[in-house]
Each structure stands twice: as C-alpha cells, then as structure tokens.
Amino acid sequence: MHRERWTTPDGDFIDVDKQMASSKKRPLLVLFHGLEGSSDSHYAQAFADWAHEHDVQLAIPHFRGCSGQINLSPRAYHSGDHEEIDWVLKRLRQVHKAQQGEWLLAVGVSLGGNALMRWAAEQGHEATKTADAIASICSPLDLAMSGDAIGKGLNRYIYTPMFLKSMKPKALAKWAQFPGLFDKDAMLNAKDIYEFDNVFTAPLHGFKNTLDYWAKASAKPLMRAIHLPALVLNAQNDPFVPASSLPQHKDVSRSVTLWQPEQGGHVGFAAGPWPGHVRQMPNKVGEWLMKLVGEATPMKGAAGG
C-alpha cells in the first residue's frame, strides 16, 4: 500500500492508504475502519488480501487521528461522521471517474459502518451518484443500545479498558494542542465509553451530551431512506451489538439486505480449523458486492473497466 495525505475542507488532514489493481479502471473498494481502527486492523488486512486476489483497487481512509499522527483541528471523529464520509467518497469518485473507472463500492466496519449507513440515509437518492453499493459489518446502528452493552458485564472489564487505553492518550494530546478544550480531569476519570463520550466525543462534535450524540448519530432510525444497494451484516452473538438492537425489515428500505447469522462475534466470523482465519467475512461481503458489478466469480487479472 501507499499513503496519500489529503487536506480537508477545514484545513485539517486525513491519511488514505491505497492498494492498486492491474488497471485504474478496475472496481474501487473503499473501507472505513472502526473505533480506533486503521489499515493495520485485522479486518483491513483481510480485505486487502481479498482485493489483491480479485484485482480490485482498495482505499482505506483513516478517520482523524487514527493514522498514527494526531490531527490538527479541535475535533476527532465520531460514529455519525457522515459529512466526512461524503467528502471522502465524492473525492474518490471524482478521481476514479477521471481514470475511467466505473464502480465504486464502500464498506464500513463497526463505527465506520454506522457512519456509512448514516451517510446513505442522509443522501437518499443522491448517494447513487457517488457509490454503487455499500455494506456495513458488525455496526452499532442503535448506538444507545450498543453503548449500554459495552458498559456492562464482561465487556466493561475486557473491551472498555482496551478502547479507553487508546482513546484517553489521544484525548490528552488533543487537550495539549487546545488547552481547556474539554474537562481534562473528567476525561481521565472516565470509567466507560458513556463517560468518555460525555466529556470528549459529544461536546467536540456539536452534541449536548452522550445521549444526544448516540440518538442523533445512530443510522437505524433513518435506514428507510437508503436508496442504493446496501448490505447490513451483524452476528447475533456480537458482544457489542445486542441482537435486540438489530434492524428488521420494517426498519429499512427495499434496497437494504439484512444478514444476521447466529455466530460471528464482533468482526470475527472465524472459519477453518484451529486457529482459524478471518477471510470468510470479506469473501462473502466481497462476493455480494461484486455480483452487483457483474463479476459473480471475479479472478485476479480479469479484464475490467
């Protein structure tokens, strides 16, 4: 992969990692990562392997502050960051079209998937001018229910500390850039995602508090407004996303396909003999997307454009 740095409309930057195919005309897959993820995340690497094998171009935009260097503005990223998704996808579409590429596909994992579905819902019919199909994977589409789940039981003792271990130092670095931007002591004392979002994520991005953020950023209430082909994949045993929170057919438009297998965990879907592999998920999601571009069984080196 090679990295490009883009200047954002507000004078900040994001880093985009790209992996080329045999031709710039080949389909382009855009992957939006999850909370504290990056192009090094296991699912990103799995999709990179899939894209290489199927001769598909890949772009992995990093949300602000997730590429290894702190961003410049007094903000970070959040689960409903559909404006950032819109800017990134439109820029990639413009470049891809200039290179005579026809198909742009987008996948969002966890947080990135909620933001992507929120984008599709906000854009409505206009989204079809930018992307040809999208997919979300293990995304917390009802942020309040997922936020509650991650703060309870074993999640509170296993996953919550893991996320906060990464998020708090980034918040401290942001405070050093902009002293007084938020209540530093309250952030350091946050014991779960709810408390962290209440003092950092919500106020920095224009929300009143955590509950306001979770309510306004969730994609689920708006998914009847999605008008481009969309796959929504959620395992029913995901520890972060309760099965009771998953969208049902009544919650989504006819353009949305729901996959809700019993097993898979959170961005796992391990397959094969021990220790297993994580290629089953990108294989299945990639197959669904590629059928829409007329490549039911695409092979590396196949003609495209």
ZAKE-237791 format. One record per residue (C-alpha): y negated, x, z negated. Coordinates in pm, 1 decimal. Each point is the difference from the previous one (the first is absolute). Layout:
N
SITE        Y        X        Z
SITE        Y        X        Z
...
***
This chain:
305
SITE        Y        X        Z
SITE      0.0      0.0      0.0
SITE   -361.3     98.6     43.9
SITE   -293.0   -124.4   -207.5
SITE   -328.9   -145.3    114.5
SITE   -297.0    -63.0   -226.5
SITE   -207.6   -304.0     83.1
SITE   -350.0    -72.7   -128.0
SITE    -20.0   -355.9   -127.2
SITE   -291.7   -235.8     72.4
SITE   -130.8     56.4   -355.2
SITE     -2.9    378.7     36.5
SITE    327.2     65.3   -180.1
SITE    320.7    122.5    161.2
SITE    367.1    -83.5     38.0
SITE    280.7    224.3    122.7
SITE    243.1   -125.8    262.6
SITE    329.2    177.7     65.5
SITE    138.4    -39.4    351.6
SITE    334.5     65.1    163.9
SITE      9.4     -3.0    377.7
SITE    259.7   -137.5    239.6
SITE     98.4    110.2    351.0
SITE   -299.8   -185.4    143.2
SITE   -326.8   -139.4   -136.0
SITE     95.4   -323.3    174.1
SITE    292.8    -54.1   -235.9
SITE    -35.5   -267.5   -271.8
SITE   -207.9    100.9   -302.5
SITE    121.4    -82.5   -350.5
SITE   -262.4      5.5   -275.7
SITE    135.8     32.8   -354.9
SITE   -212.2    -92.3   -302.8
SITE    142.2    148.6   -320.2
SITE     31.8   -151.3   -345.8
SITE   -162.7     63.9   -337.7
SITE    -54.0    375.6    -41.6
SITE    209.6     59.8    311.8
SITE    -58.4    232.1    295.0
SITE    167.3    135.5    311.2
SITE    229.8    191.6   -238.2
SITE    142.5   -320.2   -152.9
SITE    370.9    -50.5     62.8
SITE    -57.3   -313.9    207.1
SITE   -265.1    176.2    210.9
SITE    243.0    281.2     72.9
SITE    271.6   -254.0     85.9
SITE   -231.2   -175.3    246.0
SITE   -100.0    337.8    145.9
SITE    368.5     73.0     66.8
SITE     44.1   -343.5    155.9
SITE   -309.5     42.7    219.1
SITE    120.9    339.1    122.3
SITE    344.2   -132.1     88.0
SITE   -145.8   -297.7    187.9
SITE   -279.9    189.7    171.8
SITE   -276.0   -197.0   -168.7
SITE   -337.7    140.7    -94.4
SITE    -79.2    -16.2   -370.9
SITE   -328.0     -4.7   -190.8
SITE    -15.3      1.0   -380.6
SITE   -353.6    -66.5   -128.0
SITE    -55.0     99.1   -361.7
SITE   -190.7   -233.5   -225.0
SITE   -297.8    171.5   -157.7
SITE     94.7    277.2   -237.4
SITE    370.2     -4.2     93.3
SITE     15.6    292.3    243.2
SITE    -29.1    273.8   -260.9
SITE   -379.3     17.2    -15.2
SITE   -236.1   -231.1   -185.2
SITE   -220.7   -216.2    217.8
SITE   -378.9     16.0     -9.3
SITE   -125.6   -349.1    -80.1
SITE     -2.6   -190.1   -332.9
SITE    310.2   -200.1     88.5
SITE    374.4     49.5     49.4
SITE    236.9   -254.0    157.2
SITE    154.4   -330.2    -99.3
SITE    268.3   -252.9     90.6
SITE   -229.3   -224.0    201.1
SITE   -181.0    271.2    195.7
SITE     15.4   -194.5    327.9
SITE   -338.1    130.5    121.8
SITE    137.8    355.1     -1.4
SITE    315.9   -119.9    178.2
SITE   -216.6   -168.5    264.3
SITE   -205.7    311.6     66.5
SITE    305.0    225.7     20.5
SITE    199.3   -229.4    229.4
SITE   -290.6    -65.3    235.5
SITE    -69.5    370.8     35.6
SITE    365.7     76.2     67.5
SITE     21.2   -288.7    247.5
SITE   -302.9    127.3    188.5
SITE    144.6    350.2     31.8
SITE    347.6   -127.9     86.0
SITE   -137.1   -231.0    270.1
SITE   -207.9    284.1    148.0
SITE    324.2    195.8     34.1
SITE    155.2   -297.3    183.4
SITE    223.3    -82.0   -293.9
SITE     87.4   -366.7    -21.2
SITE    168.3    -70.5   -332.4
SITE   -143.5     49.6   -346.6
SITE    225.5    -93.7   -292.5
SITE    -90.6     23.9   -368.3
SITE    208.2     18.5   -316.2
SITE   -126.8    -13.5   -355.5
SITE    207.5    104.6   -299.7
SITE    -56.8   -159.5   -341.4
SITE   -379.1      6.1    -62.3
SITE    -57.1     89.9    365.1
SITE    201.9   -300.9    110.6
SITE   -205.4   -243.9   -205.2
SITE   -319.6    149.1    143.7
SITE    144.5    -22.2    352.5
SITE    103.8   -365.0    -38.6
SITE   -338.5    -76.9   -154.1
SITE   -159.5    158.6    307.1
SITE    209.9   -211.6    235.9
SITE    -90.5   -316.3   -189.6
SITE   -369.8     86.2    -14.3
SITE     -8.7     78.9    372.4
SITE    198.4   -304.7    109.2
SITE     30.1    -18.6    380.3
SITE   -223.2    308.2     34.3
SITE    276.8    218.2   -146.6
SITE    198.8    -35.4    324.0
SITE   -268.2    202.4    178.5
SITE     66.6    297.1   -226.2
SITE    371.7     -1.1    -85.8
SITE    302.9   -141.8    176.9
SITE    220.4    -44.8   -307.4
SITE     -3.7     91.9   -368.0
SITE    241.5     27.3   -291.0
SITE    -31.6     23.1   -378.0
SITE    269.4    162.2   -212.7
SITE     48.6    -77.1   -369.8
SITE   -361.0   -109.5    -29.1
SITE   -144.6   -173.4   -308.3
SITE   -148.8   -292.3    193.2
SITE    -74.8   -181.2   -326.4
SITE   -173.5    276.7   -192.5
SITE    -25.9   -187.8   -327.9
SITE    374.6    -58.8    -25.4
SITE     80.0    356.1    104.5
SITE   -261.0    145.1   -233.5
SITE    151.4   -198.2   -284.8
SITE    351.0    119.4     91.5
SITE    -88.2    368.9      9.6
SITE   -152.2    -26.6   -346.8
SITE    313.7   -141.0   -163.1
SITE    342.7    119.9   -109.7
SITE    137.3    324.7    137.6
SITE   -268.7      6.8    269.4
SITE   -262.1     57.0   -269.8
SITE    185.8    306.1   -128.8
SITE    121.9    145.1    329.3
SITE   -223.2    -89.7    295.0
SITE   -332.1    -69.2   -169.3
SITE    -27.4    352.6   -148.9
SITE    104.4    147.3    336.7
SITE   -286.8   -171.3    182.4
SITE   -257.5     63.5   -273.9
SITE     92.4    369.2     -8.3
SITE   -132.6     25.6    355.0
SITE   -277.1   -258.2    -14.2
SITE   -178.8    115.4   -314.8
SITE    -69.8    358.5    117.0
SITE   -139.2   -136.5    326.1
SITE   -222.5   -236.4   -193.5
SITE   -119.0    290.2   -217.7
SITE    -85.5    198.2    312.4
SITE   -194.6   -298.5    130.9
SITE   -188.6    -24.5   -330.2
SITE    -84.9    371.7     28.7
SITE   -148.8    -70.1    342.6
SITE   -193.2   -300.9   -127.8
SITE    -52.6     24.8   -378.3
SITE    -29.9   -342.3   -160.0
SITE    161.8   -179.7    295.3
SITE    238.4   -173.3   -240.9
SITE    105.1      9.0   -365.0
SITE    189.7    328.4    -10.9
SITE    139.4    -47.3   -350.1
SITE    130.8   -347.8     81.9
SITE    166.5    136.8    312.6
SITE    167.4    281.8   -191.7
SITE    124.2   -249.7   -258.8
SITE    142.9   -239.9    259.3
SITE    365.1    -63.9    -79.8
SITE     95.3   -193.1    311.3
SITE   -114.3    -84.0    353.5
SITE   -184.6   -310.7   -121.0
SITE   -221.6    203.2   -232.8
SITE    -53.0    274.1    260.2
SITE    -96.8   -249.8    269.3
SITE   -233.0   -173.6   -244.7
SITE   -208.9    310.3    -63.6
SITE     39.8    191.0    328.2
SITE    144.0   -172.4    307.9
SITE   -164.2   -340.0    -40.6
SITE   -361.1    100.2    -77.9
SITE     -8.2    285.5    251.2
SITE     90.7   -239.1    281.4
SITE   -219.8   -296.0    -82.0
SITE    231.8   -213.5   -212.8
SITE    -93.6   -144.9   -338.7
SITE    318.4    105.9   -176.0
SITE    373.2     42.7     53.8
SITE     75.6   -370.9     28.9
SITE   -280.3    -47.6    253.0
SITE    129.0    299.4    197.9
SITE    360.3   -111.9     -0.1
SITE    -93.5   -354.7     99.8
SITE   -237.3     94.8    281.0
SITE    202.9    290.2    141.2
SITE    338.5   -176.5     21.3
SITE    121.8    -76.3    351.4
SITE    241.0   -283.0    -84.4
SITE   -256.8   -282.1    -28.4
SITE   -130.1     78.8    350.2
SITE    317.9     64.0    195.3
SITE     -9.2   -331.8    183.3
SITE   -292.2    151.2    193.6
SITE    208.2    281.4    153.8
SITE     25.3    -38.6    377.6
SITE    175.6    314.8    120.4
SITE    371.9     77.0    -41.9
SITE     50.8    109.9   -360.0
SITE    311.0    102.1   -191.0
SITE     -4.3    -27.0   -379.1
SITE    285.3    189.6   -167.7
SITE     56.0    -31.7   -375.3
SITE    314.5     65.3   -201.7
SITE     71.2   -267.6   -257.6
SITE     84.0    266.2   -260.4
SITE   -326.6    193.1     38.4
SITE   -108.2     96.0   -355.8
SITE   -368.9    -17.2     97.9
SITE      5.5   -318.8    205.8
SITE    168.0   -296.8   -172.7
SITE    213.3   -215.0    228.4
SITE   -191.1   -305.4   -124.6
SITE   -321.0    147.6    143.6
SITE    131.4     43.5    354.9
SITE   -149.0   -213.3    276.7
SITE    206.4   -288.0    133.8
SITE    -18.6   -157.3    343.9
SITE   -255.9   -254.5   -122.6
SITE   -230.5    287.9    -98.1
SITE    -11.8    172.0    338.9
SITE    -73.9    -78.0    363.4
SITE    262.2    -28.6    272.5
SITE    -87.4    354.5    107.6
SITE    143.4    140.6   -323.8
SITE    367.1     93.2    -39.9
SITE    129.5     25.7   -356.9
SITE    282.8    237.7    -91.5
SITE    102.6    -22.6   -364.7
SITE    335.2    174.6    -57.1
SITE    152.6     -8.7   -347.0
SITE      9.4    379.3    -36.3
SITE   -232.7    283.9     88.7
SITE   -219.0     62.4   -303.3
SITE   -351.2    126.9     62.0
SITE    -10.9    177.3    337.0
SITE    358.6    112.5    -44.8
SITE    262.4   -179.4    207.0
SITE    234.2    296.7    -45.6
SITE    306.5      6.8    224.9
SITE    304.5    215.2     60.4
SITE    223.7    189.0   -244.4
SITE   -148.3    169.4   -306.5
SITE   -273.7    118.0    -22.4
SITE    -83.9   -225.7    293.9
SITE   -295.2      4.7    236.3
SITE   -317.4   -203.1     52.5
SITE     13.7    -35.7    377.9
SITE    140.4   -353.9     -1.1
SITE   -340.3   -154.7    -68.3
SITE   -204.0    177.7    271.3
SITE    289.6    -55.2    241.7
SITE     -2.3   -376.1    -56.3
SITE   -377.8    -36.9    -11.5
SITE    -40.5    226.6    301.1
SITE    259.3   -197.7    193.6
SITE   -183.7   -326.1    -72.2
SITE   -329.1    147.9    116.4
SITE    140.1    165.0    311.7
SITE    167.0   -318.6    118.8
SITE   -349.1   -143.2     28.7
SITE   -101.8    277.9    238.1
SITE    308.8    -48.6    212.4
SITE    203.3    291.7   -133.1
SITE    293.3   -155.9   -182.5
SITE    189.4    330.5    -11.3
SITE   -267.6    265.7     71.4
SITE    115.9    357.4     33.9
SITE   -187.1    327.3    -30.4
SITE   -139.2    105.0    334.1
SITE      4.4   -351.1    147.7
SITE   -273.7    -78.6    247.1
SITE   -295.8   -183.2   -144.6
SITE   -351.8   -105.3     72.1
***
